[in-house]
Amino acid sequence: MSWRGDQDDAVVVVHMLVENVLKHVAPHCEGIVELGLTVTEDEELLVDVTDPDPTFDGFSQAAAAQSITGLGTVRALDGEITLSIPEDAKTKTVRVRLEPKPVSPLLLPARPLR
């Protein structure tokens, strides 16, 4: 993508959101899971994961978690997490908004020039 933020952070966010669906939705629900990535005019990255289960018991606690797994990891990366359920209540979308931040340069050992 042409997002100027930390691509590694974005990959971790996508991984965590999809992993949550596989752990908590897929075992008891059939349907399509959709992943959407959008870069806004303000250079924010929106990661949307929509699944066929309109429930998310404990969303507030999961989104506020200080753990190093699941949504806690997303929060640690400064992701803003929201949940939306459409009026027909057939799906839900978990959205993470990431602001671009400077990417840490890789510290590679110096090699002699040839």
Secondary structure, 3 states (H helix, E strand, C coil): CCCCCCHHHHHHHHHHHHHHHHHHCCCCCCCCCEEEEEECCCCCEEEEEEECCCCCCCHHHHHCCCCCCHHHHHHHCCCEEEEECCCCCCCEEEEEEECCCCCCCCCCCCCCCC
